[in-house]
Amino acid sequence: MGYLPLLEQVTIHYGFWDKNITNHQEALLNVNKFLAKIADIKTGDIILDAGCGIGGSAIWLAKNYNVQVIGITISSRQVKEAQRLSQMSKVEKNTNFYEKDYLNSGFKDKSFNVVWAVESVCHAKDKKDFLREAYRILKSGGCLVVDDGFLLRNAKNEKEKKDFSAFLEGMALPNLASESEFKESLEEIGFKNIKIYDKTIETLPSAKKIRRMSIFSYPVAKITEKLHLTPHLLTLNNLAGITQYTTIKSGLAGHRVFYAEK
């Protein structure tokens, strides 16, 4: 999840910022570097990028490691763009992109060394469905890495409930998994050696950037909606850009990375 200015809907991810990061692109690369490190990516690994978007992580992995990466998304437009970008990056021999559902991928059992999911699991209505499928297609000893937003506690008051509801609606999310329930689901399905990394502070600069853009673009979106130039969803999306920051800053939700082994 993330934001593009003015009238564009959410399309960019939260990055991991530290003292050495100077821009958003570097922060995004930092996410890939962190996930690749904890997943211990090795030469010859076969990786599934579940909810690959336009292929950013898959292409990065193919360029930086001698691996095969399969990216899946339910958007045919994203598949075509990912294929184009992989050709531009000259990694088409190491990447494949398909229009598939990560809840029912159709891949054979024990097909992948790593299942990689960056801010995509949040879009599953029942997160257990994703985890069961990931477990099925992972090889024995393989690992799952999930970078996403999670609910950390219950809302304390009506304002928190309203902000969180606006965030979910504007981002077209069915819900947000709680950190504790997600861990319990991993254990129930059979994953082991589960590790959780708190990345909320490192993603706050991205959240602030989204909020700044949204404060400017939200009133514009309201006007263009009244003129029937843009859909109501875009207005809600801009509002979500504002409320995501207050939701994170209050401690109601936060960013986590999960690592788990089969």
N, C-alpha and C positions, 0 to 999 in steps of 0.2 A: 504494500500500500504506500501511497505517496501522493504527490500533487504536481500538476503542471499549471502554469499561470492562467488567469483570466477565465476563459470559457472552456478549457480542456478538463476532461474528467480525470479522476485519480489514475495515475499510470506508473509513477516512479516509487521506488522503495525507500524505506528508512535505511540510512547507512550507519556504520559504526565509526564514531568520531573519537579521536584522541589528540594529544598535543602535537602530533606530527602531521595531522590531516589538515589540508588547507582548502579543500573544496568537496562538493557533494560526490563527484565522480570517484575521488579517492576514498571517500567514506564507503561507497558501494563496493569498491574493490576490497576494502577491508573486511566486509562481510564474507566475500568469497574466500579470502585468505584464511579467515578464522575457521570457517566451516571445513575447508580442505585440510587444515591442520588437525582439528579434533577428529575428523573422519579418517585421518592417516591415509590419504589417497596414494595409491601405489601404481606403478607401471602395469598396464594390462587390466586395470579395474574396469568393470562395466557399470556405469552409473545411470540411474534414472533421475532426471530432473522433473519432478512431479509438479505440474503447474508452471511450466517453463516460460510463459509469456513469449516474448520475442527472442528468447534464446540467450540472454546475456550471460547467465551463469554457465550454461552448457558450452558456449563458445569460449569463455574464459578458461574453463577446465580443459577443453581440448587444446587450447593454445599453450597452456602451461604445464600440462601433464600428458604423458603418453597413455591416454585412456580412450575408451569409447563411451560417448554420452548419448543417451536417448532422451529427448525432451518431449513431453506430452502436454497438450492444452486442449480445451474444448472449443477454442476459437480457430476456425480455418484461416482467418486473416493473420492471426499470430503465427501460425505454422508457416505460411508463405513468407512472412517477413523474417522469421528465424532462418528459414532456408536461404533467403537472399543474403542475410548478414553473415551466415556461416560461409557462404561462397566468397563474399568480399574479404573475409578474414582468412580464407584459404584453409579451412578446417572441415570442409564438407565430408572428407573421408573418415573423419573421427566423430561426426555428429549425424544424427537422424532425428527428424521431428515429425510427430504424428498428431492427428486430431483424435484424442482419446480421453476418456474419463479416468482420473486417478483413483476413483472408487471401484472401478471395474475395468482394469486396463487391458485384459485379454492376454497378457504375457504369461509365459509358462512359469510354474513354480520354480523357485530358486534360480532366477535369471540374473540377478544383480548383486554386485558387491556392496553398493551404496545406493540408498534412496535419499534424495536430496530435495528439500522443500523449503523455498524461501517465500514467506508471506503468501502462501497459497492454501495451507490447511484451514485457515480461518474461513474459507468460503464453503467448506463442507458442513452440511447441516448437522450430521452426526460424525464427530471426529473419529469415533471408533471404527467406522466403516473404512476410513482412510488407513488407520493403523493396522487393521486386519489385512487389508490388501498389501500394504507395505511389508508386513511380516511374511505373507505368502510368497511374494516374489523375491524376497531377499535370500541369498545363499546362506547356509549355516556359517556363522561367524561374521556375516555382513552387518552393516550398521545403517541406522536411520539418523539423519540430522535434520532438525526442523527449526527454522528461524521464523518467529511470528509474535504477534501480540496475544496476551493472555489476560483474563480477568484475575485480579489478585485478591479481591474481597467483595463483599456486598455493598451496594450503594447506601450511604448514611442518611441521605435526605432527598427531597424531591428534585433539587437542582442537579444533583449527581445522576439521578435516574433519568432526568430529561436530557442532560448532556450525552449520557451513554446511549440512550435511545436514538438521539439525533445522529450520533456517530455511526451506529449500526445501520440505520436506515440510509444515510447518505453514502455509505461505503458498500451498500447492497450486501451486507453480511447477515446471515441468519442468526448468528450468535457469536460469542467469543468464549472459547473454552477456558475454564478455570485452570490455573497452574496445577493445583492439587488433583483435580479430576483427570487431567491429561496424564499425569504421572501414574495414577491408579490404573488408568486404561492401558497404558504401556505394560504395566506389571501383569494385569489380568490377561492380556493377549499372549504374554510369554516373553517379552523383551527383558533383557537383563543388563547389568552394568549401566544403569540409567544415570545420566549426569545432567544437571540443569545449570545454565550460565545466565546470570542476571545482566542484561544488556540495556536496561532502561536509561541509565545515565548517558551511555554512549550514543543512544538514539535521540536524546532530547534536542540536540541542535537541528536534526531533521524535522522534529515535531514543531520546533519554533519557526523554521523556514516555511513549513506548510501553513502554519497559523498566519504568518505575515502575508503570504500570498492570498489566503482565503479572506482575510479581513478586507482586502482590496477588491477581490473578485466577487464576493458574495452579493453586495448591493448591485453590482453590474448584472449578475446573473438574474436577480429578482426583476430588474427592469426589462431585460431581454426576454424573460419568461412572460411577462405581462404583454409584451409586444408580439408574442407567439413566435419568437425567433429561436428560442431554446427550450428544451423540455424541463419539466418540474424536477426531474431527477438530477439535473445539473445544479439546480439551486440547492437541493438537499445535499449534494456532493460538496458544494462549497461551504455549507454550514458545518458539515462533518469535519472539514479542514480546520475549523475553529474549535469545535468541541473535542476533537481528538487530543488537543494539547491540554485542555483543562482536565480531561479524563485521565491522562497520563500523569500530569503534574500533581493531581490530588492523591495519587496512589491507588486509584480504583483499578487501573489497568497498567500493564507494563510490557516491556519486551523481554522475551526469553529465547534462549537457544537450548533445545533438547538434543541429547545424544543417547542412543540406545542400541544395544547389540542383539542380534538373533542368536 
